[in-house]
């Protein structure tokens, strides 16, 4: 199972994550496009790292909310959201082409990601925006109990989905991520590794209520914001390779 990570989220002198240390251990890099993090220098440097380590690159667009790091919902019209996505995708795709790289997929960030998983109207808009972009791109979304319906919806737009599971997050019975505001929503190391092992062995996770939830995931999302996170990614990678 491929590992993906959100990267390129620094801005100017402000640093987020340990991108150079994460990149050797992952398969897919979700690169910020400037609206929640990232700038032209950060994009270029992150793309160069991905090229060096032969990592697939994806656009990681968000609501236009740099101050809130893209974690606040915004009421945009369908056209506004489409334009917002096209603008960001075009930025990272253009930067990638300069380095001889091709953009492979789109994974929305933060509140936009959560909103599209909870609101089918927003999901339609995001899918249509990705499908109508000039390049042939896949789209990464959360693997949930509604995966079959999401795939059928994507087929309407001739769009291929990449379904992802989260290593470090607790799930609801519907397959959505438990709010970070609730205790236990972000797993400690022991619970994280147990969830990855369970996912690899059975294709299921245990939800907050104790239910066994099947998740047909293609990729696992990992986070490398600190040295402990890097060490965890190495352990997760080893588990995936010994499956």
Secondary structure, 3 states (H helix, E strand, C coil): CEEEEEECCCECCECCCCHHHHHHHCCEEEEECCCCCCCHHHHHHHHHHHHHCCCEEEEECCCCCCCCCCCCCCCCCHHHHHHHHHHHHHHHHHHHHHCCCCEEEECCCHHHHHHHHHCHHHHHHHHHHHHHCCCCCEEEEECCCCHHHHHHHHHHCCCCEEEEEECCECECCCCCECCCCCCCCECCHHHHHHHHHHHHHHCEEECCCCCEEECCCCEEEECCCCHHHHHHHHHHHHHHHCC
